[in-house]
Amino acid sequence: MKLKYCCLMLLASTQVYADDSPQKVVVNGQTDVEASRDFVAGKLIISRKTLEESGQQSVGDALRREPAITVGKNGMLGLLGLPGYTQMLVDGQPNFSAIDPAAMDLAQVEKIEIIKSATAATGPFGIAGTINIIRRKAARKAMTQLRAGGTTASGYGGANAMLMSNQLPSNLPLSYNFMLNASSRTTPSAEQYQQTQSLGTAAPTPQLRGDSTGVNRMETLLASSDIAWTVNPGHKLSISPEATYFGVKTRGQEQRLWVDSSTLSIERQQRDRLTSVGLPLGWDWTVSPQSSLSLKARLNRTRRTTTGQRMEDWSTEGDHLRAQDQDRDMTDRLLDLTFKTAFSDGHDFSAGLKLIRNDSDIDYTDLIDGLPDLSQAVLGTSNHTRVAQHQFFAQDEWRVSKNLSVNLGLSTERRTHELDEGNVHNNPRFSIWSPSAHVAYKIGGDSKRQLRASVARTFQAPETGQLLLHPSINPLAPCYDRALCGANTLDTADSAGNPYLLPERSLGINLSYVHGLGASSEAKIEFYTRDITHKIGTELTLENVAWATVPRYVIRPANLGDAMLRGINLEGRLAMRDLWKTAPNLDLQGSVGYAHSELRDLPGPDNRLEGQLPWRAKLGAGYGLTDVPVKLNLDANWLPGDWFRNNLTQRTYQSSRFTLNANANWKVNATQRLVFSIDNLLAKDSNSINEYYGANQTLRRYSNNDAYTRFSVRLEMSL
C-alpha cells in the first residue's frame, strides 16, 4: 500500500499557484484582445480557448503564431527581435523542470502571458520582456483527455501520447489531476562545407571541404499530478509532484578532405539521459476579501549522464578513439512568499520574497585510446558549484481615474556563486536593483484606445556554465600523446568559461498606442529602446593556457562593452466578423518590425546585436469552413539575410529564412478532434559564412545546412 501511494505521488508536474502580479478579474466570454486591455504594463493574454483552436501541440508551436513573438533563425523564441534576452517563466517561477518550457504540451497549459517590458513582480531579468506559462490546476470538475499522434520528416518518424484526467471525489474538499505524457522524435541533419584562406591582400585559396550527417532521437516521459485541498474557505493547500525522463541519442559521420589530399573520417555517437523528480508545495491564505498570502516551496533533484564516443581516422595521425563521459547531480530549492492586498482608493499592492539555491556536482571522464586525457584534467576531473539567490519585490498598481492607471515597482536580487574546480576556487557575486514604472491612459475613458509608456532597469545574468574554467578542447586540434597540447588554429579554437563576467544591465523604454477595432481586432504601434552596458558576447584570443605547452586560440564569454537598440513594431489582428456579422469566419494577424542596434566597442559595419535583424515580418490566417467543423490555419515568417560581428576577430553571415506552417483542425464531434499539420512547408536549405581574422590572414568557412518538411497527425479525445 505504501508503495502504491509513493508511485501515485510521483505523478508529477509543478502546479504552483499562478503568477505574482496583481490579479485581474477576467469576465467569461471575453476574447484575448479584451482580456489584455486592463493591464497597465501591456500584458498580452493567450487563453485556453485560443490554444485549443490553434491546432498546435506545444507551447512553442502556439507562440510561433503570436504576432508579438520573434522566431530566430535558430528557432529560439523571444520578444522585440531579441530571443536571447527574453525571460521564460512557468507559473511565475524559473523553470526547474527537465523539459524546455517551449516543449510543454498545451494540454498542461491554462493560458500564456506576454509582457514586453519588466514589472517588479516578474523580477529584474528579461531585457526584452517575459513569457509566463500558467499551468492548468486541479479543478472542481471531472474530465479526462487523451491525445495520440505521429510525425515524420525525411523518412524519420516520431510518436506521442498524452493522458490527462481531473477528478473530484464526492463529498470531499479535494480535487486532483494527473498526466502521463510520452513522446519520441527523430530528426535528421546534413551539412556541406568548404574553407578558404587569404594571406594579406591575396585572393582566397581553398583549404578543405567536407560534409557531415547525423540523426538525433529524443525521448520524453513525464508523469505529473496536482492535488488541491480546500481546508476551509480561507485556506487552500496543494502538492504537485513530478517525475521526468528525457533522453537524447545522437549518431553521425563526417568526412574532411584537405587540398594536400590528407583526410579525416569521423564516426560519433552520444547519449544524454536526464531524470528529474520535483516536489512543489503550495499554501494560499485568503486573509480578507481584499488580501491574500501565498507560500510556495519546491525541492527538485536532477541527474544527468552524458556518454560519448568519437572514432577518428586521420590519414596522417592514424586511428584514435576518444571517449568523454560526464555525470552531473543537481539539487534545486525554492521558497517564495507573496502578499497581495487591494485598497479602496484604487491601489493594488503586492510584495514578495524569494530564496533559491542550486547545488551541482560534475564528474568528468576523458579518455584517448583507452588512457586518461591529461590535457582535459589540468583543472581536475570534478567540480562543485553552488548558486544562492535572494530576491525581493514590491509593486503598486494604482487606478488613478477612469482614464489613467500607474504601475510602480522595485525588484532586487543578490546572487552569489561558489565555484570549486580542482584547486581553483572562484566566488563571483553581484547585487542588482531594478525599478520599473508603467503608465496607461485610456483616451476618453475608452479601453479600446490606449496610450502606454514603460521604463525599466533590467538585467541579463551570466549562466553558471559561462563562469566555469573547465576547458573543452577542440577535437580537430587534438592532443594524442597523453601530454599537454600543441598549437591550434583560428577555426579550431578551444572553449572555456570566464569567472569574471558581469551581468548585462539595460535601461529600456517602451511607448505604444493600441486602437481597438472590435472584440477580437486591434492595431498597435510600439516604439522601444534598450541601452545595454557590459554586453556579454565571446572573445577569440591567442593565449597561454594550462592545458598546452604553447599558446592556443580560445573562445571565452566576455563583456564586450556598451550596446544600443532602437526599434518600432506594427502589429495587427482582424476578425472579419468584427467588421460585419455575416462575413466569412476569417481571422488575420501579423506584424512587421524594424530595428537598429549597435555594439559601440566593436568596429563596424555589422556590429549589431547577435540575432537582432534590421527587419522581420509575420502573417497568420485562420479560416473556419461553413459546411464542416474544420478550421484551417496558415502562418508565415520572414527573416532577412544578414552579417553580424561576433567579436573583434570573427564575423558571421546567415542567409534569409522563410517558413510556412499550416494545419487543419477538424472537430469531429463534441468529444473528438483531429489535427493535420505541415511544418516548414516550403523547406529551403540555409547558408552561412564564418570569417576569422588573424595575424595577416583571413579564414572563411562556407556552410550549407539541409532543411526538411515535417508532417504530423494528432487525435484528441475527451473520455
Buried (B, 14 or more C-beta within 10 A) or exposed (E): EEEEEEEBBBBBBBBBBBBBBBEBEBEEEBBBBBBBBBBBBBBBBBBBEBBBBBBBBBBBBBBBBBBBBBBBBEEBBBBBBBBBBBBBBBBBBBBBBBBEBBBBBBBBBBBBBBBBBBBBBBBBBBBBBBBBBBBBBBBEEEEEBBBBBBBBBBEBEBEBBBBBBBBBEEEEEBBBBBBBBBBBBBBBBBBBBBBBBBEEEEEEEEBBBBBBBBBBBBBBBBBBBBBBBBEEEEEBBBBBBBBBBBBBBBBBEBBBBBEEEEBBBBBBBBBBBBBBBBBBBBBBBBEEEEBBBBBBBBBBEBBBBBBBBBBBBBBEEEEBEBBBBBBBBBBBBBBBBBBBBBEEEEBBBBBBEBBBBBBBBBBBBBBBEEEEBBBBBBBBBBBBBBBBBBBBBBBBBBBBEEBBBBBBBBBBBEBBBBBBBBEBEBEBEBEBEBBBBBBBBBEEEEBBBBEBBBBBBBBBBBEBEBBBBBBEBBBBBBBBEEEBBBEBBBBBBBBBBBBEBBBBBBBBBBBBBBBBBBBBBBBBBBEBBBBBBBBBBBBBBBEEBEBBBEEBBBBBBBBBBBBBBBBBBBBBBBBBBBEEEEEEEBBBBBBBBBBEBBBEEBEEEBBBBBBBBBBBBBBBBBBBEEEEEBBBBBBBBBBBBBBBBBBBBBBBBBBBBBBBBBBBBBBEEEEEBBBBBBBBBEBEEBBBBBBBBBEEBBBBBBBBBBBBBBBBBBBBBEE
